[in-house]
Amino acid sequence: MSIDVEWPDRRRDVLEALELLESEPPLLPSNGSDPRWPDLANAVHWLVDDTVWDQIDPTESIGEILRTGTEATAIRVVVSAVIDVAKRQGPAAPDSSWFGDPGWQRVRELARVAIEAMRE
């Protein structure tokens, strides 16, 4: 049984962020920035900063943004993988560095799992 969430717009932002993280990185323009919307910076911001899932367990967001413990578990591991990339690359690194990070493929795989969990 699915329960409604208190903040459906934030849930939609999380899903959009995950979809960007899961997708094939784009060919980057000469400035090296992701041309999509949301772009990489906003996707990371929506997933990590807006939710503070780097500081609190996603289970605390069940009923607000997430519906189930399965979603929370999937989000927990993808946020951890994004933070690992952020620690290696730094927030000021160009998007191409993030996309080229050895952990980026793992971020993509975990984002796919989280999307599947949130769409069940």
Biopython code that builds the backbone (N, CA, C, O; Angstrom):
import numpy as np
from Bio.PDB.StructureBuilder import StructureBuilder

atoms = [
    (1, "MET", "N", (0.839, -1.184, 0.000)),
    (1, "MET", "CA", (0.000, 0.000, 0.000)),
    (1, "MET", "C", (0.883, 1.246, 0.000)),
    (1, "MET", "O", (1.817, 1.346, 0.796)),
    (2, "SER", "N", (0.601, 2.163, -0.859)),
    (2, "SER", "CA", (1.354, 3.394, -1.003)),
    (2, "SER", "C", (0.733, 4.489, -0.145)),
    (2, "SER", "O", (-0.489, 4.630, -0.091)),
    (3, "ILE", "N", (1.579, 5.257, 0.521)),
    (3, "ILE", "CA", (1.065, 6.397, 1.273)),
    (3, "ILE", "C", (1.448, 7.673, 0.536)),
    (3, "ILE", "O", (2.451, 7.714, -0.177)),
    (4, "ASP", "N", (0.642, 8.706, 0.713)),
    (4, "ASP", "CA", (0.964, 9.997, 0.121)),
    (4, "ASP", "C", (2.101, 10.625, 0.902)),
    (4, "ASP", "O", (2.356, 10.272, 2.054)),
    (5, "VAL", "N", (2.776, 11.555, 0.260)),
    (5, "VAL", "CA", (3.853, 12.262, 0.939)),
    (5, "VAL", "C", (3.435, 13.706, 1.169)),
    (5, "VAL", "O", (2.616, 14.264, 0.438)),
    (6, "GLU", "N", (4.017, 14.289, 2.197)),
    (6, "GLU", "CA", (3.701, 15.659, 2.571)),
    (6, "GLU", "C", (4.220, 16.671, 1.539)),
    (6, "GLU", "O", (3.591, 17.701, 1.300)),
    (7, "TRP", "N", (5.378, 16.364, 0.930)),
    (7, "TRP", "CA", (6.006, 17.300, 0.001)),
    (7, "TRP", "C", (6.200, 16.655, -1.371)),
    (7, "TRP", "O", (7.314, 16.265, -1.717)),
    (8, "PRO", "N", (5.119, 16.540, -2.157)),
    (8, "PRO", "CA", (5.231, 15.887, -3.464)),
    (8, "PRO", "C", (6.154, 16.629, -4.441)),
    (8, "PRO", "O", (6.779, 15.998, -5.293)),
    (9, "ASP", "N", (6.245, 17.955, -4.328)),
    (9, "ASP", "CA", (7.131, 18.701, -5.226)),
    (9, "ASP", "C", (8.602, 18.372, -4.949)),
    (9, "ASP", "O", (9.397, 18.256, -5.882)),
    (10, "ARG", "N", (8.959, 18.223, -3.687)),
    (10, "ARG", "CA", (10.340, 17.850, -3.353)),
    (10, "ARG", "C", (10.611, 16.416, -3.791)),
    (10, "ARG", "O", (11.719, 16.099, -4.224)),
    (11, "ARG", "N", (9.617, 15.554, -3.682)),
    (11, "ARG", "CA", (9.768, 14.185, -4.166)),
    (11, "ARG", "C", (10.041, 14.196, -5.671)),
    (11, "ARG", "O", (10.905, 13.467, -6.159)),
    (12, "ARG", "N", (9.309, 15.016, -6.388)),
    (12, "ARG", "CA", (9.505, 15.136, -7.836)),
    (12, "ARG", "C", (10.919, 15.646, -8.140)),
    (12, "ARG", "O", (11.566, 15.162, -9.069)),
    (13, "ASP", "N", (11.400, 16.626, -7.357)),
    (13, "ASP", "CA", (12.776, 17.111, -7.527)),
    (13, "ASP", "C", (13.795, 15.997, -7.307)),
    (13, "ASP", "O", (14.766, 15.887, -8.055)),
    (14, "VAL", "N", (13.579, 15.178, -6.291)),
    (14, "VAL", "CA", (14.493, 14.061, -6.018)),
    (14, "VAL", "C", (14.495, 13.100, -7.206)),
    (14, "VAL", "O", (15.558, 12.663, -7.649)),
    (15, "LEU", "N", (13.318, 12.771, -7.719)),
    (15, "LEU", "CA", (13.249, 11.875, -8.871)),
    (15, "LEU", "C", (13.951, 12.476, -10.093)),
    (15, "LEU", "O", (14.665, 11.771, -10.805)),
    (16, "GLU", "N", (13.753, 13.763, -10.334)),
    (16, "GLU", "CA", (14.427, 14.409, -11.460)),
    (16, "GLU", "C", (15.944, 14.397, -11.268)),
    (16, "GLU", "O", (16.690, 14.192, -12.225)),
    (17, "ALA", "N", (16.394, 14.616, -10.047)),
    (17, "ALA", "CA", (17.834, 14.567, -9.766)),
    (17, "ALA", "C", (18.375, 13.168, -10.019)),
    (17, "ALA", "O", (19.428, 13.010, -10.636)),
    (18, "LEU", "N", (17.668, 12.162, -9.550)),
    (18, "LEU", "CA", (18.101, 10.781, -9.763)),
    (18, "LEU", "C", (18.135, 10.438, -11.247)),
    (18, "LEU", "O", (19.049, 9.752, -11.707)),
    (19, "GLU", "N", (17.145, 10.911, -11.998)),
    (19, "GLU", "CA", (17.110, 10.643, -13.437)),
    (19, "GLU", "C", (18.327, 11.246, -14.126)),
    (19, "GLU", "O", (18.898, 10.632, -15.027)),
    (20, "LEU", "N", (18.727, 12.447, -13.708)),
    (20, "LEU", "CA", (19.917, 13.040, -14.292)),
    (20, "LEU", "C", (21.156, 12.232, -13.925)),
    (20, "LEU", "O", (21.992, 11.948, -14.784)),
    (21, "LEU", "N", (21.277, 11.861, -12.652)),
    (21, "LEU", "CA", (22.447, 11.100, -12.214)),
    (21, "LEU", "C", (22.533, 9.753, -12.916)),
    (21, "LEU", "O", (23.628, 9.273, -13.210)),
    (22, "GLU", "N", (21.403, 9.149, -13.180)),
    (22, "GLU", "CA", (21.363, 7.830, -13.829)),
    (22, "GLU", "C", (21.694, 7.908, -15.312)),
    (22, "GLU", "O", (22.188, 6.938, -15.888)),
    (23, "SER", "N", (21.433, 9.027, -15.924)),
    (23, "SER", "CA", (21.548, 9.132, -17.378)),
    (23, "SER", "C", (23.000, 9.192, -17.857)),
    (23, "SER", "O", (23.930, 9.475, -17.103)),
    (24, "GLU", "N", (23.133, 8.914, -19.128)),
    (24, "GLU", "CA", (24.441, 9.017, -19.781)),
    (24, "GLU", "C", (24.903, 10.471, -19.719)),
    (24, "GLU", "O", (24.141, 11.368, -20.077)),
    (25, "PRO", "N", (26.136, 10.724, -19.272)),
    (25, "PRO", "CA", (26.617, 12.108, -19.260)),
    (25, "PRO", "C", (26.577, 12.704, -20.672)),
    (25, "PRO", "O", (26.855, 12.012, -21.652)),
    (26, "PRO", "N", (26.231, 13.980, -20.764)),
    (26, "PRO", "CA", (26.122, 14.606, -22.084)),
    (26, "PRO", "C", (27.495, 14.967, -22.646)),
    (26, "PRO", "O", (28.503, 14.963, -21.939)),
    (27, "LEU", "N", (27.498, 15.273, -23.926)),
    (27, "LEU", "CA", (28.679, 15.913, -24.494)),
    (27, "LEU", "C", (28.681, 17.330, -23.929)),
    (27, "LEU", "O", (27.703, 18.065, -24.069)),
    (28, "LEU", "N", (29.764, 17.700, -23.304)),
    (28, "LEU", "CA", (29.791, 18.986, -22.619)),
    (28, "LEU", "C", (30.258, 20.096, -23.548)),
    (28, "LEU", "O", (31.154, 19.893, -24.367)),
    (29, "PRO", "N", (29.649, 21.268, -23.419)),
    (29, "PRO", "CA", (30.116, 22.409, -24.211)),
    (29, "PRO", "C", (31.503, 22.847, -23.739)),
    (29, "PRO", "O", (32.029, 22.311, -22.763)),
    (30, "SER", "N", (32.076, 23.795, -24.415)),
    (30, "SER", "CA", (33.448, 24.215, -24.116)),
    (30, "SER", "C", (33.627, 24.722, -22.687)),
    (30, "SER", "O", (34.734, 24.666, -22.150)),
    (31, "ASN", "N", (32.556, 25.218, -22.062)),
    (31, "ASN", "CA", (32.698, 25.684, -20.677)),
    (31, "ASN", "C", (32.695, 24.526, -19.672)),
    (31, "ASN", "O", (32.904, 24.746, -18.479)),
    (32, "GLY", "N", (32.462, 23.307, -20.140)),
    (32, "GLY", "CA", (32.523, 22.124, -19.290)),
    (32, "GLY", "C", (31.334, 21.920, -18.383)),
    (32, "GLY", "O", (31.358, 21.021, -17.542)),
    (33, "SER", "N", (30.296, 22.722, -18.520)),
    (33, "SER", "CA", (29.123, 22.621, -17.659)),
    (33, "SER", "C", (28.030, 21.796, -18.306)),
    (33, "SER", "O", (27.837, 21.829, -19.521)),
    (34, "ASP", "N", (27.325, 21.061, -17.477)),
    (34, "ASP", "CA", (26.214, 20.237, -17.922)),
    (34, "ASP", "C", (25.112, 21.139, -18.479)),
    (34, "ASP", "O", (24.606, 21.996, -17.755)),
    (35, "PRO", "N", (24.725, 20.968, -19.758)),
    (35, "PRO", "CA", (23.721, 21.849, -20.360)),
    (35, "PRO", "C", (22.274, 21.466, -20.043)),
    (35, "PRO", "O", (21.353, 22.188, -20.425)),
    (36, "ARG", "N", (22.059, 20.349, -19.356)),
    (36, "ARG", "CA", (20.686, 19.882, -19.105)),
    (36, "ARG", "C", (20.063, 20.629, -17.924)),
    (36, "ARG", "O", (20.747, 21.313, -17.163)),
    (37, "TRP", "N", (18.749, 20.476, -17.800)),
    (37, "TRP", "CA", (18.064, 20.979, -16.607)),
    (37, "TRP", "C", (17.241, 19.863, -16.007)),
    (37, "TRP", "O", (16.423, 19.288, -16.725)),
    (38, "PRO", "N", (17.396, 19.518, -14.747)),
    (38, "PRO", "CA", (18.421, 20.123, -13.916)),
    (38, "PRO", "C", (19.812, 19.725, -14.401)),
    (38, "PRO", "O", (20.006, 18.651, -14.971)),
    (39, "ASP", "N", (20.759, 20.601, -14.165)),
    (39, "ASP", "CA", (22.137, 20.254, -14.482)),
    (39, "ASP", "C", (22.729, 19.474, -13.313)),
    (39, "ASP", "O", (22.058, 19.266, -12.302)),
    (40, "LEU", "N", (23.963, 19.050, -13.444)),
    (40, "LEU", "CA", (24.592, 18.238, -12.401)),
    (40, "LEU", "C", (24.597, 18.952, -11.059)),
    (40, "LEU", "O", (24.261, 18.351, -10.039)),
    (41, "ALA", "N", (24.973, 20.228, -11.048)),
    (41, "ALA", "CA", (25.047, 20.965, -9.778)),
    (41, "ALA", "C", (23.683, 20.994, -9.089)),
    (41, "ALA", "O", (23.599, 20.777, -7.880)),
    (42, "ASN", "N", (22.625, 21.259, -9.838)),
    (42, "ASN", "CA", (21.292, 21.305, -9.234)),
    (42, "ASN", "C", (20.818, 19.924, -8.808)),
    (42, "ASN", "O", (20.177, 19.785, -7.766)),
    (43, "ALA", "N", (21.120, 18.914, -9.588)),
    (43, "ALA", "CA", (20.723, 17.551, -9.211)),
    (43, "ALA", "C", (21.358, 17.168, -7.876)),
    (43, "ALA", "O", (20.685, 16.632, -6.995)),
    (44, "VAL", "N", (22.636, 17.440, -7.730)),
    (44, "VAL", "CA", (23.321, 17.131, -6.459)),
    (44, "VAL", "C", (22.723, 17.976, -5.339)),
    (44, "VAL", "O", (22.488, 17.481, -4.236)),
    (45, "HIS", "N", (22.484, 19.233, -5.623)),
    (45, "HIS", "CA", (21.889, 20.129, -4.619)),
    (45, "HIS", "C", (20.522, 19.609, -4.173)),
    (45, "HIS", "O", (20.247, 19.529, -2.975)),
    (46, "TRP", "N", (19.666, 19.256, -5.135)),
    (46, "TRP", "CA", (18.322, 18.771, -4.797)),
    (46, "TRP", "C", (18.371, 17.474, -4.002)),
    (46, "TRP", "O", (17.573, 17.272, -3.087)),
    (47, "LEU", "N", (19.312, 16.593, -4.351)),
    (47, "LEU", "CA", (19.386, 15.284, -3.699)),
    (47, "LEU", "C", (20.055, 15.343, -2.334)),
    (47, "LEU", "O", (19.665, 14.610, -1.425)),
    (48, "VAL", "N", (21.049, 16.196, -2.177)),
    (48, "VAL", "CA", (21.839, 16.196, -0.946)),
    (48, "VAL", "C", (21.526, 17.410, -0.068)),
    (48, "VAL", "O", (21.137, 17.254, 1.089)),
    (49, "ASP", "N", (21.690, 18.595, -0.604)),
    (49, "ASP", "CA", (21.555, 19.793, 0.222)),
    (49, "ASP", "C", (20.112, 20.077, 0.633)),
    (49, "ASP", "O", (19.842, 20.358, 1.801)),
    (50, "ASP", "N", (19.187, 20.005, -0.322)),
    (50, "ASP", "CA", (17.799, 20.314, -0.003)),
    (50, "ASP", "C", (17.169, 19.304, 0.950)),
    (50, "ASP", "O", (16.238, 19.634, 1.685)),
    (51, "THR", "N", (17.667, 18.098, 0.936)),
    (51, "THR", "CA", (17.098, 17.048, 1.777)),
    (51, "THR", "C", (17.892, 16.824, 3.058)),
    (51, "THR", "O", (17.382, 16.215, 3.998)),
    (52, "VAL", "N", (19.096, 17.292, 3.111)),
    (52, "VAL", "CA", (20.096, 17.063, 4.167)),
    (52, "VAL", "C", (20.320, 15.574, 4.463)),
    (52, "VAL", "O", (20.631, 15.193, 5.592)),
    (53, "TRP", "N", (20.156, 14.744, 3.430)),
    (53, "TRP", "CA", (20.370, 13.312, 3.608)),
    (53, "TRP", "C", (21.838, 12.967, 3.800)),
    (53, "TRP", "O", (22.172, 11.812, 4.065)),
    (54, "ASP", "N", (22.714, 13.948, 3.671)),
    (54, "ASP", "CA", (24.106, 13.728, 4.042)),
    (54, "ASP", "C", (24.283, 13.874, 5.549)),
    (54, "ASP", "O", (25.327, 13.508, 6.090)),
    (55, "GLN", "N", (23.263, 14.412, 6.235)),
    (55, "GLN", "CA", (23.337, 14.636, 7.672)),
    (55, "GLN", "C", (22.314, 13.838, 8.467)),
    (55, "GLN", "O", (22.534, 13.546, 9.643)),
    (56, "ILE", "N", (21.209, 13.486, 7.844)),
    (56, "ILE", "CA", (20.179, 12.690, 8.518)),
    (56, "ILE", "C", (19.905, 11.435, 7.710)),
    (56, "ILE", "O", (20.148, 11.396, 6.504)),
    (57, "ASP", "N", (19.405, 10.425, 8.370)),
    (57, "ASP", "CA", (19.047, 9.196, 7.669)),
    (57, "ASP", "C", (17.780, 9.453, 6.859)),
    (57, "ASP", "O", (16.827, 10.046, 7.363)),
    (58, "PRO", "N", (17.771, 9.011, 5.613)),
    (58, "PRO", "CA", (16.571, 9.210, 4.778)),
    (58, "PRO", "C", (15.292, 8.632, 5.371)),
    (58, "PRO", "O", (14.202, 9.057, 4.989)),
    (59, "THR", "N", (15.390, 7.683, 6.287)),
    (59, "THR", "CA", (14.163, 7.161, 6.905)),
    (59, "THR", "C", (13.394, 8.258, 7.629)),
    (59, "THR", "O", (12.181, 8.153, 7.812)),
    (60, "GLU", "N", (14.100, 9.314, 8.043)),
    (60, "GLU", "CA", (13.420, 10.432, 8.704)),
    (60, "GLU", "C", (12.528, 11.208, 7.737)),
    (60, "GLU", "O", (11.712, 12.025, 8.164)),
    (61, "SER", "N", (12.680, 10.957, 6.449)),
    (61, "SER", "CA", (11.876, 11.643, 5.435)),
    (61, "SER", "C", (10.703, 10.810, 4.946)),
    (61, "SER", "O", (9.982, 11.227, 4.040)),
    (62, "ILE", "N", (10.502, 9.627, 5.542)),
    (62, "ILE", "CA", (9.342, 8.820, 5.165)),
    (62, "ILE", "C", (8.083, 9.569, 5.592)),
    (62, "ILE", "O", (7.944, 10.001, 6.736)),
    (63, "GLY", "N", (7.180, 9.705, 4.637)),
    (63, "GLY", "CA", (5.949, 10.463, 4.863)),
    (63, "GLY", "C", (6.070, 11.900, 4.382)),
    (63, "GLY", "O", (5.064, 12.533, 4.060)),
    (64, "GLU", "N", (7.297, 12.423, 4.332)),
    (64, "GLU", "CA", (7.506, 13.789, 3.850)),
    (64, "GLU", "C", (7.866, 13.781, 2.362)),
    (64, "GLU", "O", (7.182, 14.391, 1.541)),
    (65, "ILE", "N", (8.966, 13.071, 2.031)),
    (65, "ILE", "CA", (9.444, 12.982, 0.650)),
    (65, "ILE", "C", (9.406, 11.536, 0.167)),
    (65, "ILE", "O", (9.074, 11.265, -0.986)),
    (66, "LEU", "N", (9.745, 10.626, 1.048)),
    (66, "LEU", "CA", (9.805, 9.203, 0.707)),
    (66, "LEU", "C", (8.588, 8.480, 1.248)),
    (66, "LEU", "O", (7.935, 8.928, 2.190)),
    (67, "ARG", "N", (8.303, 7.343, 0.622)),
    (67, "ARG", "CA", (7.127, 6.572, 1.037)),
    (67, "ARG", "C", (7.471, 5.356, 1.875)),
    (67, "ARG", "O", (6.694, 4.977, 2.752)),
    (68, "THR", "N", (8.623, 4.729, 1.626)),
    (68, "THR", "CA", (8.909, 3.446, 2.269)),
    (68, "THR", "C", (10.360, 3.346, 2.732)),
    (68, "THR", "O", (11.218, 4.140, 2.347)),
    (69, "GLY", "N", (10.597, 2.353, 3.561)),
    (69, "GLY", "CA", (11.960, 2.048, 3.981)),
    (69, "GLY", "C", (12.825, 1.592, 2.815)),
    (69, "GLY", "O", (14.030, 1.840, 2.807)),
    (70, "THR", "N", (12.232, 0.935, 1.840)),
    (70, "THR", "CA", (12.973, 0.510, 0.654)),
    (70, "THR", "C", (13.497, 1.727, -0.105)),
    (70, "THR", "O", (14.644, 1.738, -0.552)),
    (71, "GLU", "N", (12.667, 2.735, -0.247)),
    (71, "GLU", "CA", (13.117, 3.972, -0.884)),
    (71, "GLU", "C", (14.245, 4.608, -0.084)),
    (71, "GLU", "O", (15.249, 5.041, -0.649)),
    (72, "ALA", "N", (14.075, 4.661, 1.240)),
    (72, "ALA", "CA", (15.087, 5.280, 2.094)),
    (72, "ALA", "C", (16.432, 4.569, 1.976)),
    (72, "ALA", "O", (17.476, 5.218, 1.923)),
    (73, "THR", "N", (16.409, 3.255, 1.935)),
    (73, "THR", "CA", (17.652, 2.495, 1.789)),
    (73, "THR", "C", (18.323, 2.799, 0.459)),
    (73, "THR", "O", (19.534, 3.012, 0.405)),
    (74, "ALA", "N", (17.544, 2.821, -0.609)),
    (74, "ALA", "CA", (18.100, 3.107, -1.935)),
    (74, "ALA", "C", (18.681, 4.519, -1.984)),
    (74, "ALA", "O", (19.746, 4.733, -2.564)),
    (75, "ILE", "N", (17.992, 5.473, -1.382)),
    (75, "ILE", "CA", (18.474, 6.857, -1.350)),
    (75, "ILE", "C", (19.755, 6.951, -0.514)),
    (75, "ILE", "O", (20.700, 7.635, -0.908)),
    (76, "ARG", "N", (19.791, 6.284, 0.612)),
    (76, "ARG", "CA", (20.966, 6.331, 1.484)),
    (76, "ARG", "C", (22.237, 5.943, 0.730)),
    (76, "ARG", "O", (23.263, 6.612, 0.863)),
    (77, "VAL", "N", (22.179, 4.873, -0.059)),
    (77, "VAL", "CA", (23.391, 4.418, -0.740)),
    (77, "VAL", "C", (23.764, 5.310, -1.917)),
    (77, "VAL", "O", (24.951, 5.506, -2.180)),
    (78, "VAL", "N", (22.785, 5.854, -2.631)),
    (78, "VAL", "CA", (23.127, 6.741, -3.743)),
    (78, "VAL", "C", (23.692, 8.062, -3.209)),
    (78, "VAL", "O", (24.635, 8.598, -3.789)),
    (79, "VAL", "N", (23.144, 8.586, -2.134)),
    (79, "VAL", "CA", (23.689, 9.815, -1.540)),
    (79, "VAL", "C", (25.118, 9.580, -1.078)),
    (79, "VAL", "O", (25.982, 10.434, -1.277)),
    (80, "SER", "N", (25.371, 8.444, -0.470)),
    (80, "SER", "CA", (26.731, 8.112, -0.033)),
    (80, "SER", "C", (27.701, 8.075, -1.219)),
    (80, "SER", "O", (28.822, 8.574, -1.125)),
    (81, "ALA", "N", (27.266, 7.489, -2.319)),
    (81, "ALA", "CA", (28.123, 7.412, -3.509)),
    (81, "ALA", "C", (28.372, 8.798, -4.100)),
    (81, "ALA", "O", (29.482, 9.082, -4.549)),
    (82, "VAL", "N", (27.367, 9.657, -4.107)),
    (82, "VAL", "CA", (27.536, 11.027, -4.604)),
    (82, "VAL", "C", (28.508, 11.786, -3.708)),
    (82, "VAL", "O", (29.365, 12.519, -4.201)),
    (83, "ILE", "N", (28.383, 11.616, -2.414)),
    (83, "ILE", "CA", (29.287, 12.298, -1.479)),
    (83, "ILE", "C", (30.720, 11.810, -1.663)),
    (83, "ILE", "O", (31.660, 12.601, -1.573)),
    (84, "ASP", "N", (30.895, 10.522, -1.918)),
    (84, "ASP", "CA", (32.248, 10.005, -2.177)),
    (84, "ASP", "C", (32.869, 10.688, -3.395)),
    (84, "ASP", "O", (34.041, 11.063, -3.365)),
    (85, "VAL", "N", (32.092, 10.851, -4.459)),
    (85, "VAL", "CA", (32.589, 11.544, -5.653)),
    (85, "VAL", "C", (32.894, 13.002, -5.299)),
    (85, "VAL", "O", (33.927, 13.536, -5.704)),
    (86, "ALA", "N", (32.008, 13.637, -4.554)),
    (86, "ALA", "CA", (32.211, 15.039, -4.178)),
    (86, "ALA", "C", (33.493, 15.223, -3.369)),
    (86, "ALA", "O", (34.209, 16.207, -3.552)),
    (87, "LYS", "N", (33.779, 14.290, -2.489)),
    (87, "LYS", "CA", (35.006, 14.377, -1.682)),
    (87, "LYS", "C", (36.245, 14.260, -2.562)),
    (87, "LYS", "O", (37.243, 14.944, -2.330)),
    (88, "ARG", "N", (36.183, 13.403, -3.561)),
    (88, "ARG", "CA", (37.334, 13.235, -4.451)),
    (88, "ARG", "C", (37.490, 14.404, -5.413)),
    (88, "ARG", "O", (38.609, 14.840, -5.683)),
    (89, "GLN", "N", (36.380, 14.913, -5.930)),
    (89, "GLN", "CA", (36.432, 15.930, -6.979)),
    (89, "GLN", "C", (36.363, 17.358, -6.444)),
    (89, "GLN", "O", (36.959, 18.270, -7.017)),
    (90, "GLY", "N", (35.647, 17.545, -5.365)),
    (90, "GLY", "CA", (35.454, 18.890, -4.841)),
    (90, "GLY", "C", (34.309, 19.593, -5.546)),
    (90, "GLY", "O", (34.012, 19.312, -6.708)),
    (91, "PRO", "N", (33.666, 20.513, -4.829)),
    (91, "PRO", "CA", (32.485, 21.177, -5.387)),
    (91, "PRO", "C", (32.795, 22.100, -6.563)),
    (91, "PRO", "O", (31.907, 22.388, -7.366)),
    (92, "ALA", "N", (34.026, 22.564, -6.678)),
    (92, "ALA", "CA", (34.367, 23.496, -7.758)),
    (92, "ALA", "C", (34.895, 22.797, -9.007)),
    (92, "ALA", "O", (35.177, 23.452, -10.011)),
    (93, "ALA", "N", (35.030, 21.472, -8.952)),
    (93, "ALA", "CA", (35.538, 20.729, -10.113)),
    (93, "ALA", "C", (34.542, 20.819, -11.259)),
    (93, "ALA", "O", (33.333, 20.863, -11.031)),
    (94, "PRO", "N", (35.041, 20.847, -12.483)),
    (94, "PRO", "CA", (34.114, 20.866, -13.627)),
    (94, "PRO", "C", (33.301, 19.573, -13.677)),
    (94, "PRO", "O", (33.727, 18.531, -13.179)),
    (95, "ASP", "N", (32.137, 19.667, -14.282)),
    (95, "ASP", "CA", (31.259, 18.504, -14.398)),
    (95, "ASP", "C", (31.976, 17.332, -15.050)),
    (95, "ASP", "O", (31.747, 16.181, -14.679)),
    (96, "SER", "N", (32.835, 17.612, -16.010)),
    (96, "SER", "CA", (33.559, 16.538, -16.698)),
    (96, "SER", "C", (34.397, 15.722, -15.727)),
    (96, "SER", "O", (34.568, 14.520, -15.928)),
    (97, "SER", "N", (34.927, 16.349, -14.672)),
    (97, "SER", "CA", (35.695, 15.610, -13.666)),
    (97, "SER", "C", (34.791, 14.669, -12.876)),
    (97, "SER", "O", (35.158, 13.531, -12.584)),
    (98, "TRP", "N", (33.608, 15.162, -12.539)),
    (98, "TRP", "CA", (32.654, 14.305, -11.822)),
    (98, "TRP", "C", (32.264, 13.121, -12.698)),
    (98, "TRP", "O", (32.271, 11.977, -12.244)),
    (99, "PHE", "N", (31.921, 13.400, -13.966)),
    (99, "PHE", "CA", (31.506, 12.330, -14.870)),
    (99, "PHE", "C", (32.646, 11.346, -15.139)),
    (99, "PHE", "O", (32.392, 10.176, -15.428)),
    (100, "GLY", "N", (33.888, 11.799, -15.050)),
    (100, "GLY", "CA", (35.038, 10.936, -15.281)),
    (100, "GLY", "C", (35.563, 10.252, -14.034)),
    (100, "GLY", "O", (36.509, 9.467, -14.110)),
    (101, "ASP", "N", (34.966, 10.536, -12.893)),
    (101, "ASP", "CA", (35.404, 9.935, -11.633)),
    (101, "ASP", "C", (35.213, 8.423, -11.667)),
    (101, "ASP", "O", (34.225, 7.944, -12.224)),
    (102, "PRO", "N", (36.144, 7.656, -11.077)),
    (102, "PRO", "CA", (36.006, 6.199, -11.074)),
    (102, "PRO", "C", (34.730, 5.697, -10.381)),
    (102, "PRO", "O", (34.294, 4.574, -10.635)),
    (103, "GLY", "N", (34.138, 6.504, -9.524)),
    (103, "GLY", "CA", (32.911, 6.097, -8.848)),
    (103, "GLY", "C", (31.642, 6.539, -9.538)),
    (103, "GLY", "O", (30.544, 6.254, -9.059)),
    (104, "TRP", "N", (31.774, 7.245, -10.680)),
    (104, "TRP", "CA", (30.570, 7.778, -11.317)),
    (104, "TRP", "C", (29.642, 6.686, -11.842)),
    (104, "TRP", "O", (28.422, 6.816, -11.740)),
    (105, "GLN", "N", (30.185, 5.636, -12.389)),
    (105, "GLN", "CA", (29.331, 4.549, -12.887)),
    (105, "GLN", "C", (28.514, 3.948, -11.746)),
    (105, "GLN", "O", (27.358, 3.571, -11.938)),
    (106, "ARG", "N", (29.104, 3.861, -10.578)),
    (106, "ARG", "CA", (28.376, 3.357, -9.400)),
    (106, "ARG", "C", (27.238, 4.311, -9.031)),
    (106, "ARG", "O", (26.140, 3.863, -8.701)),
    (107, "VAL", "N", (27.490, 5.608, -9.083)),
    (107, "VAL", "CA", (26.429, 6.592, -8.826)),
    (107, "VAL", "C", (25.275, 6.346, -9.788)),
    (107, "VAL", "O", (24.114, 6.328, -9.378)),
    (108, "ARG", "N", (25.588, 6.158, -11.063)),
    (108, "ARG", "CA", (24.551, 5.935, -12.069)),
    (108, "ARG", "C", (23.732, 4.676, -11.760)),
    (108, "ARG", "O", (22.504, 4.685, -11.843)),
    (109, "GLU", "N", (24.430, 3.600, -11.403)),
    (109, "GLU", "CA", (23.739, 2.338, -11.094)),
    (109, "GLU", "C", (22.844, 2.482, -9.865)),
    (109, "GLU", "O", (21.706, 2.013, -9.865)),
    (110, "LEU", "N", (23.350, 3.125, -8.829)),
    (110, "LEU", "CA", (22.568, 3.294, -7.605)),
    (110, "LEU", "C", (21.396, 4.243, -7.819)),
    (110, "LEU", "O", (20.332, 4.055, -7.230)),
    (111, "ALA", "N", (21.580, 5.259, -8.655)),
    (111, "ALA", "CA", (20.465, 6.154, -8.975)),
    (111, "ALA", "C", (19.355, 5.381, -9.684)),
    (111, "ALA", "O", (18.173, 5.605, -9.424)),
    (112, "ARG", "N", (19.736, 4.479, -10.570)),
    (112, "ARG", "CA", (18.753, 3.649, -11.278)),
    (112, "ARG", "C", (17.950, 2.806, -10.280)),
    (112, "ARG", "O", (16.729, 2.695, -10.395)),
    (113, "VAL", "N", (18.636, 2.220, -9.313)),
    (113, "VAL", "CA", (17.963, 1.411, -8.287)),
    (113, "VAL", "C", (17.001, 2.276, -7.473)),
    (113, "VAL", "O", (15.880, 1.860, -7.180)),
    (114, "ALA", "N", (17.446, 3.481, -7.108)),
    (114, "ALA", "CA", (16.586, 4.374, -6.328)),
    (114, "ALA", "C", (15.349, 4.802, -7.123)),
    (114, "ALA", "O", (14.253, 4.895, -6.570)),
    (115, "ILE", "N", (15.528, 5.059, -8.407)),
    (115, "ILE", "CA", (14.380, 5.416, -9.257)),
    (115, "ILE", "C", (13.369, 4.277, -9.272)),
    (115, "ILE", "O", (12.166, 4.491, -9.117)),
    (116, "GLU", "N", (13.878, 3.065, -9.460)),
    (116, "GLU", "CA", (12.980, 1.898, -9.490)),
    (116, "GLU", "C", (12.227, 1.771, -8.167)),
    (116, "GLU", "O", (11.027, 1.497, -8.159)),
    (117, "ALA", "N", (12.925, 1.969, -7.053)),
    (117, "ALA", "CA", (12.274, 1.872, -5.734)),
    (117, "ALA", "C", (11.193, 2.926, -5.581)),
    (117, "ALA", "O", (10.124, 2.645, -5.038)),
    (118, "MET", "N", (11.459, 4.139, -6.055)),
    (118, "MET", "CA", (10.499, 5.228, -5.886)),
    (118, "MET", "C", (9.320, 5.128, -6.843)),
    (118, "MET", "O", (8.288, 5.762, -6.621)),
    (119, "ARG", "N", (9.458, 4.350, -7.890)),
    (119, "ARG", "CA", (8.360, 4.216, -8.853)),
    (119, "ARG", "C", (7.520, 2.976, -8.626)),
    (119, "ARG", "O", (6.544, 2.764, -9.345)),
    (120, "GLU", "N", (7.861, 2.160, -7.665)),
    (120, "GLU", "CA", (7.085, 0.936, -7.397)),
    (120, "GLU", "C", (5.742, 1.259, -6.806)),
    (120, "GLU", "O", (4.959, 0.353, -6.519)),
]
sb = StructureBuilder()
sb.init_structure("model")
sb.init_model(0)
sb.init_chain("A")
sb.init_seg("    ")
for serial, (resi, resn, name, xyz) in enumerate(atoms, 1):
    if name == "N":
        sb.init_residue(resn, " ", resi, " ")
    sb.init_atom(name, np.array(xyz, "f"), 0.0, 1.0, " ", f" {name:<3s}", serial, name[0])
structure = sb.get_structure()
